[in-house]
Amino acid sequence: MSGMIVVGIAITTVALILLAGLYTLWVGGETSRTWSNRLMRYRVLAQFIAIVIIMTVLYFSSRH
């Protein structure tokens, strides 16, 4: 059960970073130039970590 909470947190983190990146693209201007690419890089890293977490939870939940 605690594994599902960690998975939920990981997915929520990815979604929030994605929304923040899309918002900076929508705003445009200096904000977009400064933060948009950086946030999308953070999103890719967060997605990788989320996939590792999900695969780990699936591995240990299937071993029962």
mmCIF file of the N, C-alpha and C atoms, coordinates in Angstrom:
data_MODEL
# 
_entry.id   MODEL 
# 
loop_
_atom_site.group_PDB 
_atom_site.id 
_atom_site.type_symbol 
_atom_site.label_atom_id 
_atom_site.label_alt_id 
_atom_site.label_comp_id 
_atom_site.label_asym_id 
_atom_site.label_entity_id 
_atom_site.label_seq_id 
_atom_site.pdbx_PDB_ins_code 
_atom_site.Cartn_x 
_atom_site.Cartn_y 
_atom_site.Cartn_z 
_atom_site.occupancy 
_atom_site.B_iso_or_equiv 
_atom_site.pdbx_formal_charge 
_atom_site.auth_seq_id 
_atom_site.auth_comp_id 
_atom_site.auth_asym_id 
_atom_site.auth_atom_id 
_atom_site.pdbx_PDB_model_num 
ATOM 1   N N  . MET A 1 1  ? 0.815  -1.201  0.000   1.00 0.00 ? 1  MET A N  1 
ATOM 2   C CA . MET A 1 1  ? 0.000  0.000   0.000   1.00 0.00 ? 1  MET A CA 1 
ATOM 3   C C  . MET A 1 1  ? 0.856  1.260   0.000   1.00 0.00 ? 1  MET A C  1 
ATOM 4   N N  . SER A 1 2  ? 1.952  1.273   0.760   1.00 0.00 ? 2  SER A N  1 
ATOM 5   C CA . SER A 1 2  ? 2.805  2.461   0.792   1.00 0.00 ? 2  SER A CA 1 
ATOM 6   C C  . SER A 1 2  ? 3.503  2.668   -0.552  1.00 0.00 ? 2  SER A C  1 
ATOM 7   N N  . GLY A 1 3  ? 3.694  1.592   -1.309  1.00 0.00 ? 3  GLY A N  1 
ATOM 8   C CA . GLY A 1 3  ? 4.281  1.718   -2.639  1.00 0.00 ? 3  GLY A CA 1 
ATOM 9   C C  . GLY A 1 3  ? 3.384  2.502   -3.577  1.00 0.00 ? 3  GLY A C  1 
ATOM 10  N N  . MET A 1 4  ? 2.086  2.315   -3.433  1.00 0.00 ? 4  MET A N  1 
ATOM 11  C CA . MET A 1 4  ? 1.146  3.053   -4.271  1.00 0.00 ? 4  MET A CA 1 
ATOM 12  C C  . MET A 1 4  ? 1.162  4.540   -3.945  1.00 0.00 ? 4  MET A C  1 
ATOM 13  N N  . ILE A 1 5  ? 1.412  4.881   -2.699  1.00 0.00 ? 5  ILE A N  1 
ATOM 14  C CA . ILE A 1 5  ? 1.500  6.290   -2.316  1.00 0.00 ? 5  ILE A CA 1 
ATOM 15  C C  . ILE A 1 5  ? 2.730  6.928   -2.966  1.00 0.00 ? 5  ILE A C  1 
ATOM 16  N N  . VAL A 1 6  ? 3.838  6.212   -2.961  1.00 0.00 ? 6  VAL A N  1 
ATOM 17  C CA . VAL A 1 6  ? 5.069  6.719   -3.581  1.00 0.00 ? 6  VAL A CA 1 
ATOM 18  C C  . VAL A 1 6  ? 4.873  6.875   -5.088  1.00 0.00 ? 6  VAL A C  1 
ATOM 19  N N  . VAL A 1 7  ? 4.188  5.925   -5.705  1.00 0.00 ? 7  VAL A N  1 
ATOM 20  C CA . VAL A 1 7  ? 3.902  6.017   -7.138  1.00 0.00 ? 7  VAL A CA 1 
ATOM 21  C C  . VAL A 1 7  ? 3.012  7.235   -7.413  1.00 0.00 ? 7  VAL A C  1 
ATOM 22  N N  . GLY A 1 8  ? 2.020  7.444   -6.582  1.00 0.00 ? 8  GLY A N  1 
ATOM 23  C CA . GLY A 1 8  ? 1.140  8.607   -6.745  1.00 0.00 ? 8  GLY A CA 1 
ATOM 24  C C  . GLY A 1 8  ? 1.890  9.917   -6.622  1.00 0.00 ? 8  GLY A C  1 
ATOM 25  N N  . ILE A 1 9  ? 2.800  9.986   -5.672  1.00 0.00 ? 9  ILE A N  1 
ATOM 26  C CA . ILE A 1 9  ? 3.604  11.194  -5.495  1.00 0.00 ? 9  ILE A CA 1 
ATOM 27  C C  . ILE A 1 9  ? 4.493  11.419  -6.716  1.00 0.00 ? 9  ILE A C  1 
ATOM 28  N N  . ALA A 1 10 ? 5.089  10.354  -7.233  1.00 0.00 ? 10 ALA A N  1 
ATOM 29  C CA . ALA A 1 10 ? 5.964  10.474  -8.405  1.00 0.00 ? 10 ALA A CA 1 
ATOM 30  C C  . ALA A 1 10 ? 5.184  10.961  -9.624  1.00 0.00 ? 10 ALA A C  1 
ATOM 31  N N  . ILE A 1 11 ? 4.013  10.398  -9.845  1.00 0.00 ? 11 ILE A N  1 
ATOM 32  C CA . ILE A 1 11 ? 3.198  10.795  -10.997 1.00 0.00 ? 11 ILE A CA 1 
ATOM 33  C C  . ILE A 1 11 ? 2.705  12.234  -10.845 1.00 0.00 ? 11 ILE A C  1 
ATOM 34  N N  . THR A 1 12 ? 2.316  12.604  -9.641  1.00 0.00 ? 12 THR A N  1 
ATOM 35  C CA . THR A 1 12 ? 1.864  13.966  -9.392  1.00 0.00 ? 12 THR A CA 1 
ATOM 36  C C  . THR A 1 12 ? 2.994  14.966  -9.620  1.00 0.00 ? 12 THR A C  1 
ATOM 37  N N  . THR A 1 13 ? 4.190  14.612  -9.202  1.00 0.00 ? 13 THR A N  1 
ATOM 38  C CA . THR A 1 13 ? 5.346  15.487  -9.412  1.00 0.00 ? 13 THR A CA 1 
ATOM 39  C C  . THR A 1 13 ? 5.601  15.708  -10.892 1.00 0.00 ? 13 THR A C  1 
ATOM 40  N N  . VAL A 1 14 ? 5.556  14.649  -11.671 1.00 0.00 ? 14 VAL A N  1 
ATOM 41  C CA . VAL A 1 14 ? 5.755  14.767  -13.121 1.00 0.00 ? 14 VAL A CA 1 
ATOM 42  C C  . VAL A 1 14 ? 4.670  15.657  -13.727 1.00 0.00 ? 14 VAL A C  1 
ATOM 43  N N  . ALA A 1 15 ? 3.433  15.455  -13.320 1.00 0.00 ? 15 ALA A N  1 
ATOM 44  C CA . ALA A 1 15 ? 2.327  16.241  -13.867 1.00 0.00 ? 15 ALA A CA 1 
ATOM 45  C C  . ALA A 1 15 ? 2.472  17.727  -13.514 1.00 0.00 ? 15 ALA A C  1 
ATOM 46  N N  . LEU A 1 16 ? 2.873  18.021  -12.289 1.00 0.00 ? 16 LEU A N  1 
ATOM 47  C CA . LEU A 1 16 ? 3.035  19.422  -11.886 1.00 0.00 ? 16 LEU A CA 1 
ATOM 48  C C  . LEU A 1 16 ? 4.178  20.103  -12.643 1.00 0.00 ? 16 LEU A C  1 
ATOM 49  N N  . ILE A 1 17 ? 5.274  19.383  -12.839 1.00 0.00 ? 17 ILE A N  1 
ATOM 50  C CA . ILE A 1 17 ? 6.383  19.951  -13.608 1.00 0.00 ? 17 ILE A CA 1 
ATOM 51  C C  . ILE A 1 17 ? 5.957  20.182  -15.055 1.00 0.00 ? 17 ILE A C  1 
ATOM 52  N N  . LEU A 1 18 ? 5.213  19.234  -15.618 1.00 0.00 ? 18 LEU A N  1 
ATOM 53  C CA . LEU A 1 18 ? 4.716  19.386  -16.986 1.00 0.00 ? 18 LEU A CA 1 
ATOM 54  C C  . LEU A 1 18 ? 3.803  20.603  -17.097 1.00 0.00 ? 18 LEU A C  1 
ATOM 55  N N  . LEU A 1 19 ? 2.884  20.760  -16.164 1.00 0.00 ? 19 LEU A N  1 
ATOM 56  C CA . LEU A 1 19 ? 1.974  21.909  -16.197 1.00 0.00 ? 19 LEU A CA 1 
ATOM 57  C C  . LEU A 1 19 ? 2.724  23.227  -16.034 1.00 0.00 ? 19 LEU A C  1 
ATOM 58  N N  . ALA A 1 20 ? 3.731  23.250  -15.166 1.00 0.00 ? 20 ALA A N  1 
ATOM 59  C CA . ALA A 1 20 ? 4.524  24.466  -14.996 1.00 0.00 ? 20 ALA A CA 1 
ATOM 60  C C  . ALA A 1 20 ? 5.276  24.803  -16.281 1.00 0.00 ? 20 ALA A C  1 
ATOM 61  N N  . GLY A 1 21 ? 5.827  23.791  -16.945 1.00 0.00 ? 21 GLY A N  1 
ATOM 62  C CA . GLY A 1 21 ? 6.525  24.013  -18.209 1.00 0.00 ? 21 GLY A CA 1 
ATOM 63  C C  . GLY A 1 21 ? 5.598  24.513  -19.307 1.00 0.00 ? 21 GLY A C  1 
ATOM 64  N N  . LEU A 1 22 ? 4.411  23.929  -19.376 1.00 0.00 ? 22 LEU A N  1 
ATOM 65  C CA . LEU A 1 22 ? 3.438  24.387  -20.375 1.00 0.00 ? 22 LEU A CA 1 
ATOM 66  C C  . LEU A 1 22 ? 2.970  25.809  -20.087 1.00 0.00 ? 22 LEU A C  1 
ATOM 67  N N  . TYR A 1 23 ? 2.835  26.137  -18.818 1.00 0.00 ? 23 TYR A N  1 
ATOM 68  C CA . TYR A 1 23 ? 2.424  27.491  -18.444 1.00 0.00 ? 23 TYR A CA 1 
ATOM 69  C C  . TYR A 1 23 ? 3.476  28.514  -18.860 1.00 0.00 ? 23 TYR A C  1 
ATOM 70  N N  . THR A 1 24 ? 4.757  28.188  -18.641 1.00 0.00 ? 24 THR A N  1 
ATOM 71  C CA . THR A 1 24 ? 5.800  29.133  -19.044 1.00 0.00 ? 24 THR A CA 1 
ATOM 72  C C  . THR A 1 24 ? 5.846  29.302  -20.560 1.00 0.00 ? 24 THR A C  1 
ATOM 73  N N  . LEU A 1 25 ? 5.543  28.225  -21.296 1.00 0.00 ? 25 LEU A N  1 
ATOM 74  C CA . LEU A 1 25 ? 5.449  28.367  -22.754 1.00 0.00 ? 25 LEU A CA 1 
ATOM 75  C C  . LEU A 1 25 ? 4.295  29.277  -23.140 1.00 0.00 ? 25 LEU A C  1 
ATOM 76  N N  . TRP A 1 26 ? 3.191  29.167  -22.430 1.00 0.00 ? 26 TRP A N  1 
ATOM 77  C CA . TRP A 1 26 ? 1.999  29.953  -22.730 1.00 0.00 ? 26 TRP A CA 1 
ATOM 78  C C  . TRP A 1 26 ? 2.225  31.428  -22.403 1.00 0.00 ? 26 TRP A C  1 
ATOM 79  N N  . VAL A 1 27 ? 2.925  31.705  -21.299 1.00 0.00 ? 27 VAL A N  1 
ATOM 80  C CA . VAL A 1 27 ? 3.190  33.089  -20.897 1.00 0.00 ? 27 VAL A CA 1 
ATOM 81  C C  . VAL A 1 27 ? 4.107  33.764  -21.901 1.00 0.00 ? 27 VAL A C  1 
ATOM 82  N N  . GLY A 1 28 ? 5.138  33.047  -22.312 1.00 0.00 ? 28 GLY A N  1 
ATOM 83  C CA . GLY A 1 28 ? 6.069  33.589  -23.295 1.00 0.00 ? 28 GLY A CA 1 
ATOM 84  C C  . GLY A 1 28 ? 7.004  34.620  -22.688 1.00 0.00 ? 28 GLY A C  1 
ATOM 85  N N  . GLY A 1 29 ? 7.682  35.346  -23.540 1.00 0.00 ? 29 GLY A N  1 
ATOM 86  C CA . GLY A 1 29 ? 8.571  36.409  -23.098 1.00 0.00 ? 29 GLY A CA 1 
ATOM 87  C C  . GLY A 1 29 ? 9.806  35.894  -22.383 1.00 0.00 ? 29 GLY A C  1 
ATOM 88  N N  . GLU A 1 30 ? 10.294 36.708  -21.466 1.00 0.00 ? 30 GLU A N  1 
ATOM 89  C CA . GLU A 1 30 ? 11.521 36.376  -20.731 1.00 0.00 ? 30 GLU A CA 1 
ATOM 90  C C  . GLU A 1 30 ? 11.329 35.151  -19.850 1.00 0.00 ? 30 GLU A C  1 
ATOM 91  N N  . THR A 1 31 ? 10.139 34.988  -19.293 1.00 0.00 ? 31 THR A N  1 
ATOM 92  C CA . THR A 1 31 ? 9.858  33.820  -18.455 1.00 0.00 ? 31 THR A CA 1 
ATOM 93  C C  . THR A 1 31 ? 10.024 32.539  -19.254 1.00 0.00 ? 31 THR A C  1 
ATOM 94  N N  . SER A 1 32 ? 9.520  32.531  -20.461 1.00 0.00 ? 32 SER A N  1 
ATOM 95  C CA . SER A 1 32 ? 9.619  31.347  -21.311 1.00 0.00 ? 32 SER A CA 1 
ATOM 96  C C  . SER A 1 32 ? 11.072 31.049  -21.656 1.00 0.00 ? 32 SER A C  1 
ATOM 97  N N  . ARG A 1 33 ? 11.822 32.078  -21.996 1.00 0.00 ? 33 ARG A N  1 
ATOM 98  C CA . ARG A 1 33 ? 13.224 31.863  -22.359 1.00 0.00 ? 33 ARG A CA 1 
ATOM 99  C C  . ARG A 1 33 ? 14.031 31.333  -21.176 1.00 0.00 ? 33 ARG A C  1 
ATOM 100 N N  . THR A 1 34 ? 13.706 31.799  -19.987 1.00 0.00 ? 34 THR A N  1 
ATOM 101 C CA . THR A 1 34 ? 14.482 31.424  -18.809 1.00 0.00 ? 34 THR A CA 1 
ATOM 102 C C  . THR A 1 34 ? 14.113 30.046  -18.282 1.00 0.00 ? 34 THR A C  1 
ATOM 103 N N  . TRP A 1 35 ? 12.811 29.726  -18.208 1.00 0.00 ? 35 TRP A N  1 
ATOM 104 C CA . TRP A 1 35 ? 12.368 28.544  -17.470 1.00 0.00 ? 35 TRP A CA 1 
ATOM 105 C C  . TRP A 1 35 ? 11.844 27.392  -18.300 1.00 0.00 ? 35 TRP A C  1 
ATOM 106 N N  . SER A 1 36 ? 11.371 27.628  -19.491 1.00 0.00 ? 36 SER A N  1 
ATOM 107 C CA . SER A 1 36 ? 10.680 26.585  -20.243 1.00 0.00 ? 36 SER A CA 1 
ATOM 108 C C  . SER A 1 36 ? 11.563 25.365  -20.496 1.00 0.00 ? 36 SER A C  1 
ATOM 109 N N  . ASN A 1 37 ? 12.731 25.562  -21.047 1.00 0.00 ? 37 ASN A N  1 
ATOM 110 C CA . ASN A 1 37 ? 13.620 24.443  -21.352 1.00 0.00 ? 37 ASN A CA 1 
ATOM 111 C C  . ASN A 1 37 ? 14.102 23.764  -20.079 1.00 0.00 ? 37 ASN A C  1 
ATOM 112 N N  . ARG A 1 38 ? 14.390 24.553  -19.054 1.00 0.00 ? 38 ARG A N  1 
ATOM 113 C CA . ARG A 1 38 ? 14.854 23.994  -17.785 1.00 0.00 ? 38 ARG A CA 1 
ATOM 114 C C  . ARG A 1 38 ? 13.784 23.097  -17.160 1.00 0.00 ? 38 ARG A C  1 
ATOM 115 N N  . LEU A 1 39 ? 12.529 23.559  -17.178 1.00 0.00 ? 39 LEU A N  1 
ATOM 116 C CA . LEU A 1 39 ? 11.445 22.754  -16.607 1.00 0.00 ? 39 LEU A CA 1 
ATOM 117 C C  . LEU A 1 39 ? 11.216 21.470  -17.395 1.00 0.00 ? 39 LEU A C  1 
ATOM 118 N N  . MET A 1 40 ? 11.370 21.512  -18.696 1.00 0.00 ? 40 MET A N  1 
ATOM 119 C CA . MET A 1 40 ? 11.179 20.301  -19.481 1.00 0.00 ? 40 MET A CA 1 
ATOM 120 C C  . MET A 1 40 ? 12.316 19.295  -19.216 1.00 0.00 ? 40 MET A C  1 
ATOM 121 N N  . ARG A 1 41 ? 13.508 19.791  -18.942 1.00 0.00 ? 41 ARG A N  1 
ATOM 122 C CA . ARG A 1 41 ? 14.599 18.880  -18.566 1.00 0.00 ? 41 ARG A CA 1 
ATOM 123 C C  . ARG A 1 41 ? 14.313 18.239  -17.211 1.00 0.00 ? 41 ARG A C  1 
ATOM 124 N N  . TYR A 1 42 ? 13.809 19.040  -16.276 1.00 0.00 ? 42 TYR A N  1 
ATOM 125 C CA . TYR A 1 42 ? 13.425 18.495  -14.966 1.00 0.00 ? 42 TYR A CA 1 
ATOM 126 C C  . TYR A 1 42 ? 12.326 17.451  -15.117 1.00 0.00 ? 42 TYR A C  1 
ATOM 127 N N  . ARG A 1 43 ? 11.396 17.692  -16.063 1.00 0.00 ? 43 ARG A N  1 
ATOM 128 C CA . ARG A 1 43 ? 10.310 16.742  -16.294 1.00 0.00 ? 43 ARG A CA 1 
ATOM 129 C C  . ARG A 1 43 ? 10.844 15.407  -16.779 1.00 0.00 ? 43 ARG A C  1 
ATOM 130 N N  . VAL A 1 44 ? 11.806 15.450  -17.702 1.00 0.00 ? 44 VAL A N  1 
ATOM 131 C CA . VAL A 1 44 ? 12.386 14.209  -18.216 1.00 0.00 ? 44 VAL A CA 1 
ATOM 132 C C  . VAL A 1 44 ? 13.069 13.444  -17.084 1.00 0.00 ? 44 VAL A C  1 
ATOM 133 N N  . LEU A 1 45 ? 13.796 14.137  -16.239 1.00 0.00 ? 45 LEU A N  1 
ATOM 134 C CA . LEU A 1 45 ? 14.438 13.492  -15.094 1.00 0.00 ? 45 LEU A CA 1 
ATOM 135 C C  . LEU A 1 45 ? 13.401 12.922  -14.136 1.00 0.00 ? 45 LEU A C  1 
ATOM 136 N N  . ALA A 1 46 ? 12.345 13.691  -13.870 1.00 0.00 ? 46 ALA A N  1 
ATOM 137 C CA . ALA A 1 46 ? 11.290 13.216  -12.971 1.00 0.00 ? 46 ALA A CA 1 
ATOM 138 C C  . ALA A 1 46 ? 10.570 12.005  -13.561 1.00 0.00 ? 46 ALA A C  1 
ATOM 139 N N  . GLN A 1 47 ? 10.383 11.985  -14.880 1.00 0.00 ? 47 GLN A N  1 
ATOM 140 C CA . GLN A 1 47 ? 9.751  10.833  -15.519 1.00 0.00 ? 47 GLN A CA 1 
ATOM 141 C C  . GLN A 1 47 ? 10.624 9.590   -15.378 1.00 0.00 ? 47 GLN A C  1 
ATOM 142 N N  . PHE A 1 48 ? 11.923 9.742   -15.545 1.00 0.00 ? 48 PHE A N  1 
ATOM 143 C CA . PHE A 1 48 ? 12.824 8.613   -15.387 1.00 0.00 ? 48 PHE A CA 1 
ATOM 144 C C  . PHE A 1 48 ? 12.739 8.065   -13.965 1.00 0.00 ? 48 PHE A C  1 
ATOM 145 N N  . ILE A 1 49 ? 12.785 8.956   -12.988 1.00 0.00 ? 49 ILE A N  1 
ATOM 146 C CA . ILE A 1 49 ? 12.694 8.526   -11.592 1.00 0.00 ? 49 ILE A CA 1 
ATOM 147 C C  . ILE A 1 49 ? 11.345 7.862   -11.323 1.00 0.00 ? 49 ILE A C  1 
ATOM 148 N N  . ALA A 1 50 ? 10.263 8.419   -11.880 1.00 0.00 ? 50 ALA A N  1 
ATOM 149 C CA . ALA A 1 50 ? 8.933  7.836   -11.690 1.00 0.00 ? 50 ALA A CA 1 
ATOM 150 C C  . ALA A 1 50 ? 8.857  6.434   -12.286 1.00 0.00 ? 50 ALA A C  1 
ATOM 151 N N  . ILE A 1 51 ? 9.451  6.240   -13.448 1.00 0.00 ? 51 ILE A N  1 
ATOM 152 C CA . ILE A 1 51 ? 9.444  4.912   -14.076 1.00 0.00 ? 51 ILE A CA 1 
ATOM 153 C C  . ILE A 1 51 ? 10.220 3.918   -13.230 1.00 0.00 ? 51 ILE A C  1 
ATOM 154 N N  . VAL A 1 52 ? 11.359 4.338   -12.702 1.00 0.00 ? 52 VAL A N  1 
ATOM 155 C CA . VAL A 1 52 ? 12.142 3.458   -11.831 1.00 0.00 ? 52 VAL A CA 1 
ATOM 156 C C  . VAL A 1 52 ? 11.325 3.092   -10.589 1.00 0.00 ? 52 VAL A C  1 
ATOM 157 N N  . ILE A 1 53 ? 10.647 4.072   -10.003 1.00 0.00 ? 53 ILE A N  1 
ATOM 158 C CA . ILE A 1 53 ? 9.815  3.814   -8.819  1.00 0.00 ? 53 ILE A CA 1 
ATOM 159 C C  . ILE A 1 53 ? 8.686  2.851   -9.159  1.00 0.00 ? 53 ILE A C  1 
ATOM 160 N N  . ILE A 1 54 ? 8.000  3.086   -10.270 1.00 0.00 ? 54 ILE A N  1 
ATOM 161 C CA . ILE A 1 54 ? 6.878  2.234   -10.663 1.00 0.00 ? 54 ILE A CA 1 
ATOM 162 C C  . ILE A 1 54 ? 7.353  0.803   -10.910 1.00 0.00 ? 54 ILE A C  1 
ATOM 163 N N  . MET A 1 55 ? 8.458  0.656   -11.618 1.00 0.00 ? 55 MET A N  1 
ATOM 164 C CA . MET A 1 55 ? 8.972  -0.687  -11.900 1.00 0.00 ? 55 MET A CA 1 
ATOM 165 C C  . MET A 1 55 ? 9.407  -1.394  -10.619 1.00 0.00 ? 55 MET A C  1 
ATOM 166 N N  . THR A 1 56 ? 9.989  -0.661  -9.685  1.00 0.00 ? 56 THR A N  1 
ATOM 167 C CA . THR A 1 56 ? 10.399 -1.242  -8.404  1.00 0.00 ? 56 THR A CA 1 
ATOM 168 C C  . THR A 1 56 ? 9.194  -1.702  -7.606  1.00 0.00 ? 56 THR A C  1 
ATOM 169 N N  . VAL A 1 57 ? 8.161  -0.874  -7.555  1.00 0.00 ? 57 VAL A N  1 
ATOM 170 C CA . VAL A 1 57 ? 6.937  -1.251  -6.827  1.00 0.00 ? 57 VAL A CA 1 
ATOM 171 C C  . VAL A 1 57 ? 6.285  -2.462  -7.473  1.00 0.00 ? 57 VAL A C  1 
ATOM 172 N N  . LEU A 1 58 ? 6.225  -2.492  -8.808  1.00 0.00 ? 58 LEU A N  1 
ATOM 173 C CA . LEU A 1 58 ? 5.651  -3.649  -9.492  1.00 0.00 ? 58 LEU A CA 1 
ATOM 174 C C  . LEU A 1 58 ? 6.460  -4.912  -9.222  1.00 0.00 ? 58 LEU A C  1 
ATOM 175 N N  . TYR A 1 59 ? 7.770  -4.795  -9.226  1.00 0.00 ? 59 TYR A N  1 
ATOM 176 C CA . TYR A 1 59 ? 8.621  -5.956  -8.979  1.00 0.00 ? 59 TYR A CA 1 
ATOM 177 C C  . TYR A 1 59 ? 8.381  -6.519  -7.597  1.00 0.00 ? 59 TYR A C  1 
ATOM 178 N N  . PHE A 1 60 ? 8.386  -5.659  -6.589  1.00 0.00 ? 60 PHE A N  1 
ATOM 179 C CA . PHE A 1 60 ? 8.223  -6.165  -5.232  1.00 0.00 ? 60 PHE A CA 1 
ATOM 180 C C  . PHE A 1 60 ? 6.781  -6.572  -4.918  1.00 0.00 ? 60 PHE A C  1 
ATOM 181 N N  . SER A 1 61 ? 5.800  -5.984  -5.597  1.00 0.00 ? 61 SER A N  1 
ATOM 182 C CA . SER A 1 61 ? 4.415  -6.396  -5.333  1.00 0.00 ? 61 SER A CA 1 
ATOM 183 C C  . SER A 1 61 ? 4.096  -7.740  -6.010  1.00 0.00 ? 61 SER A C  1 
ATOM 184 N N  . SER A 1 62 ? 4.822  -8.092  -7.064  1.00 0.00 ? 62 SER A N  1 
ATOM 185 C CA . SER A 1 62 ? 4.566  -9.360  -7.745  1.00 0.00 ? 62 SER A CA 1 
ATOM 186 C C  . SER A 1 62 ? 5.279  -10.539 -7.070  1.00 0.00 ? 62 SER A C  1 
ATOM 187 N N  . ARG A 1 63 ? 6.143  -10.260 -6.141  1.00 0.00 ? 63 ARG A N  1 
ATOM 188 C CA . ARG A 1 63 ? 6.913  -11.306 -5.476  1.00 0.00 ? 63 ARG A CA 1 
ATOM 189 C C  . ARG A 1 63 ? 6.151  -11.939 -4.319  1.00 0.00 ? 63 ARG A C  1 
ATOM 190 N N  . HIS A 1 64 ? 4.972  -11.488 -4.011  1.00 0.00 ? 64 HIS A N  1 
ATOM 191 C CA . HIS A 1 64 ? 4.207  -12.056 -2.888  1.00 0.00 ? 64 HIS A CA 1 
ATOM 192 C C  . HIS A 1 64 ? 3.572  -13.360 -3.240  1.00 0.00 ? 64 HIS A C  1 
# 
